[in-house]
């Protein structure tokens, strides 16, 4: 039997184990017999109060027969745990939905839970629990329905995985962080200054901007600076860079007879060549901190060139761990009203205007992530509570068939939330694809804070409302249906007693007629 979350593997067993414990307590205390006594009393009292003389006995017996038969049927089907329908821990399994980060997830079982459930929490679950026949059928039907519907729905690409993983990508190595800051100061700032001063509009630069976007000159790995002569190919850092060997052809400022320990690569080499290149080091940092982000980018946007895929990973890391000034010389000559400090001050002032949107978008994204992770846990614990409390409901309903149907609908309703959440995820992925149709734009903007925050906040609001609203709507509809079904079953039970009542009345009429004839004689 399949379940719908890692936690439900164990809450299902514990819930039905608690059912068995509570049922045994009710049996040992004799409480399970009280509804039968109530049936006998009610079926004697009600006809006696409202029936005609002579019809009471037949009516009472007929109603007792029907109600006692129904009660015994409910006890057998939905009350007493039966060895005929055992729930074995070895038959429970959970198959997670494939994601972009994990396209072939491992099936979880109670012995291989793929989580800490059953190891440090929810330990000691029973190997086998006997279930009443009716509830076992309800569980089997609900699980089968869920997985059949999900299998029939279109596959979802799970683009939210990229956003969640991209937020984790950062630089943890202080040496790499310092190297990025040095590159920012010694390569990017001089190159950008040249570009801004010259404002070139050559066909080559225009082609690069058309390919990589108009914002390409605004980040450290700009193709304009890397592929246009006079920028990264000429610029070099003023100090030796650890990891880069000395080259007599390049490092001409040193005496070949007394070479330095390290060389000074060009900015182009420093960024893109080999494993020592900053871009490759940033990609490695992303894979280490964000669970293989570079592979996730390839899975999400396989149609992009590898150069664009690598740029997307490097830019994501730089967004989460931006470079800082690595030389105080850049501050020299700047005051609070001129130079770089003035520019920074203006940027801060301008950024405050959009701060509310950025903050709201970020908080909404965090809230939505927490909600999506909590919902399956809430579902599993709610089902545990339903299973554990069912014995009391069975007894307090006086072994009603309407209770059996209502309880079955309650379990099916909560179990079906899994299908609704999958539907919400499918809608969310399609909305993301519609709002970010260009894969390169999606990779560079969707997970980066401060970019298109109003659009991202709208997406998060819609997704959250679907994940919460669809189960509420479904549960309300099923509650309405359950009320009407219960009323219909009660009415049907009442109809079953009508023949007995009519028979009693007819018998009474015959008796009266016979007495009247005897008196006249």
Buried (B, 14 or more C-beta within 10 A) or exposed (E): BBBBBBBBBBBBBBBBBBBBEBBEEBBEEEBBEBBBEEBBEBBBEBBEEEBEEBBBBBBBBBBBBBBBEBBEBBBBBBBBBBEEBBBEBEEBBBEBBBBBBBEEBEEBBBEEBBBEBBEEEBEEBBEEBBBBBBBBBBBBBBBEBBBEBBEEEEEBBBBBBBBBBBBBBBBEEEEBBBBBBBBBBBBBBBBBEBBEEEEBEEEEBEEBBEEBBEEBBEBBBBBBBBBBEEBBBEBBBEEBBEBBEBBEEBBEEBEEEEBEEBBBBBBBBBBBBEEBBBBBBBBBBBBBBBBBBBBBBBBBBEEBEEBBBBBBBBBBBBBBBEBEEBBEEBEEEBEEEEBBBEEEEEEEEEEEEEEEBBEBBBEBBEEBBEBBEEBBBBBBBBBBEBBBBBBBBBBEBBBBBBBBBBBBBBBBBBBBBBBBBBBBBBBBBBBBEEBBEEBBBBBBBBBBBBBBBEBBBBBBBBBBEBBBEBBEEBBEEBEEEBEEBBEEBEEEBEEBBEEBBBBBBEBBEEEEEEEEEEEEE
